[in-house]
Amino acid sequence: MSSIGEVVGAELYLTEMTKIPQRYWVVASLVVFVTLGATVALAVGTLVTSFGFDWRIAFWFGAAIAIIGAVARTNLRETSGFH
């Protein structure tokens, strides 16, 4: 549920950074990949709970994704409206 705020922020960022012809496809692709990510998260949750793996494995996946996200955020440039 908290990831919805991240999706809206990403949509706004992509809307401001891309030109009109590509803007629609870029934002639509974001929605597709968010849905794909939710499906993968559901699959990981199902695997972790059904095969008796410890719940800590899911937290390791989350930690890896958080590190990748932190690195990506530090390397993003500001949109032209804030220069």
CNS distance restraints for C-alpha pairs under 8 A (distance, minus, plus):
assign (resid   2 and name CA) (resid   6 and name CA) 7.52 0.50 0.50
assign (resid   3 and name CA) (resid   7 and name CA) 6.37 0.50 0.50
assign (resid   4 and name CA) (resid   8 and name CA) 6.33 0.50 0.50
assign (resid   5 and name CA) (resid   9 and name CA) 6.25 0.50 0.50
assign (resid   6 and name CA) (resid  10 and name CA) 6.11 0.50 0.50
assign (resid   7 and name CA) (resid  11 and name CA) 6.09 0.50 0.50
assign (resid   7 and name CA) (resid  34 and name CA) 7.74 0.50 0.50
assign (resid   8 and name CA) (resid  12 and name CA) 6.22 0.50 0.50
assign (resid   9 and name CA) (resid  13 and name CA) 6.14 0.50 0.50
assign (resid  10 and name CA) (resid  14 and name CA) 6.07 0.50 0.50
assign (resid  11 and name CA) (resid  15 and name CA) 5.98 0.50 0.50
assign (resid  11 and name CA) (resid  27 and name CA) 6.01 0.50 0.50
assign (resid  11 and name CA) (resid  30 and name CA) 7.42 0.50 0.50
assign (resid  12 and name CA) (resid  16 and name CA) 6.21 0.50 0.50
assign (resid  13 and name CA) (resid  17 and name CA) 6.13 0.50 0.50
assign (resid  13 and name CA) (resid  79 and name CA) 7.30 0.50 0.50
assign (resid  14 and name CA) (resid  18 and name CA) 5.97 0.50 0.50
assign (resid  14 and name CA) (resid  23 and name CA) 7.36 0.50 0.50
assign (resid  14 and name CA) (resid  26 and name CA) 7.17 0.50 0.50
assign (resid  14 and name CA) (resid  27 and name CA) 6.61 0.50 0.50
assign (resid  15 and name CA) (resid  23 and name CA) 6.05 0.50 0.50
assign (resid  15 and name CA) (resid  27 and name CA) 7.02 0.50 0.50
assign (resid  16 and name CA) (resid  79 and name CA) 6.43 0.50 0.50
assign (resid  16 and name CA) (resid  80 and name CA) 7.80 0.50 0.50
assign (resid  17 and name CA) (resid  79 and name CA) 6.08 0.50 0.50
assign (resid  17 and name CA) (resid  80 and name CA) 7.61 0.50 0.50
assign (resid  18 and name CA) (resid  22 and name CA) 6.52 0.50 0.50
assign (resid  18 and name CA) (resid  23 and name CA) 5.32 0.50 0.50
assign (resid  18 and name CA) (resid  26 and name CA) 7.91 0.50 0.50
assign (resid  19 and name CA) (resid  23 and name CA) 5.69 0.50 0.50
assign (resid  20 and name CA) (resid  24 and name CA) 7.37 0.50 0.50
assign (resid  22 and name CA) (resid  26 and name CA) 6.12 0.50 0.50
assign (resid  23 and name CA) (resid  27 and name CA) 6.23 0.50 0.50
assign (resid  24 and name CA) (resid  28 and name CA) 6.05 0.50 0.50
assign (resid  25 and name CA) (resid  29 and name CA) 5.93 0.50 0.50
assign (resid  26 and name CA) (resid  30 and name CA) 6.35 0.50 0.50
assign (resid  27 and name CA) (resid  31 and name CA) 6.57 0.50 0.50
assign (resid  28 and name CA) (resid  32 and name CA) 6.41 0.50 0.50
assign (resid  29 and name CA) (resid  33 and name CA) 6.19 0.50 0.50
assign (resid  30 and name CA) (resid  34 and name CA) 6.10 0.50 0.50
assign (resid  31 and name CA) (resid  35 and name CA) 6.26 0.50 0.50
assign (resid  32 and name CA) (resid  36 and name CA) 6.22 0.50 0.50
assign (resid  33 and name CA) (resid  37 and name CA) 5.99 0.50 0.50
assign (resid  34 and name CA) (resid  38 and name CA) 6.24 0.50 0.50
assign (resid  35 and name CA) (resid  39 and name CA) 6.29 0.50 0.50
assign (resid  36 and name CA) (resid  40 and name CA) 6.27 0.50 0.50
assign (resid  37 and name CA) (resid  41 and name CA) 6.12 0.50 0.50
assign (resid  38 and name CA) (resid  42 and name CA) 6.17 0.50 0.50
assign (resid  39 and name CA) (resid  43 and name CA) 6.25 0.50 0.50
assign (resid  40 and name CA) (resid  44 and name CA) 6.14 0.50 0.50
assign (resid  41 and name CA) (resid  45 and name CA) 6.08 0.50 0.50
assign (resid  42 and name CA) (resid  46 and name CA) 6.11 0.50 0.50
assign (resid  43 and name CA) (resid  47 and name CA) 6.15 0.50 0.50
assign (resid  44 and name CA) (resid  48 and name CA) 6.04 0.50 0.50
assign (resid  44 and name CA) (resid  58 and name CA) 7.21 0.50 0.50
assign (resid  45 and name CA) (resid  49 and name CA) 6.19 0.50 0.50
assign (resid  45 and name CA) (resid  58 and name CA) 7.19 0.50 0.50
assign (resid  46 and name CA) (resid  50 and name CA) 5.86 0.50 0.50
assign (resid  47 and name CA) (resid  51 and name CA) 5.97 0.50 0.50
assign (resid  47 and name CA) (resid  53 and name CA) 7.75 0.50 0.50
assign (resid  48 and name CA) (resid  52 and name CA) 6.41 0.50 0.50
assign (resid  48 and name CA) (resid  53 and name CA) 5.01 0.50 0.50
assign (resid  48 and name CA) (resid  54 and name CA) 6.66 0.50 0.50
assign (resid  48 and name CA) (resid  55 and name CA) 6.40 0.50 0.50
assign (resid  48 and name CA) (resid  57 and name CA) 7.39 0.50 0.50
assign (resid  48 and name CA) (resid  58 and name CA) 7.15 0.50 0.50
assign (resid  49 and name CA) (resid  53 and name CA) 6.50 0.50 0.50
assign (resid  49 and name CA) (resid  54 and name CA) 7.75 0.50 0.50
assign (resid  49 and name CA) (resid  55 and name CA) 7.38 0.50 0.50
assign (resid  53 and name CA) (resid  57 and name CA) 7.30 0.50 0.50
assign (resid  55 and name CA) (resid  59 and name CA) 7.09 0.50 0.50
assign (resid  56 and name CA) (resid  60 and name CA) 6.45 0.50 0.50
assign (resid  57 and name CA) (resid  61 and name CA) 6.56 0.50 0.50
assign (resid  58 and name CA) (resid  62 and name CA) 6.30 0.50 0.50
assign (resid  59 and name CA) (resid  63 and name CA) 6.02 0.50 0.50
assign (resid  60 and name CA) (resid  64 and name CA) 6.25 0.50 0.50
assign (resid  61 and name CA) (resid  65 and name CA) 6.33 0.50 0.50
assign (resid  62 and name CA) (resid  66 and name CA) 6.07 0.50 0.50
assign (resid  63 and name CA) (resid  67 and name CA) 6.24 0.50 0.50
assign (resid  64 and name CA) (resid  68 and name CA) 6.33 0.50 0.50
assign (resid  65 and name CA) (resid  69 and name CA) 6.09 0.50 0.50
assign (resid  66 and name CA) (resid  70 and name CA) 6.10 0.50 0.50
assign (resid  67 and name CA) (resid  71 and name CA) 6.26 0.50 0.50
assign (resid  68 and name CA) (resid  72 and name CA) 6.15 0.50 0.50
assign (resid  69 and name CA) (resid  73 and name CA) 6.12 0.50 0.50
assign (resid  70 and name CA) (resid  74 and name CA) 6.38 0.50 0.50
assign (resid  71 and name CA) (resid  75 and name CA) 6.51 0.50 0.50
assign (resid  72 and name CA) (resid  76 and name CA) 6.37 0.50 0.50
assign (resid  78 and name CA) (resid  82 and name CA) 6.39 0.50 0.50
assign (resid  78 and name CA) (resid  83 and name CA) 6.95 0.50 0.50
assign (resid  79 and name CA) (resid  83 and name CA) 7.05 0.50 0.50
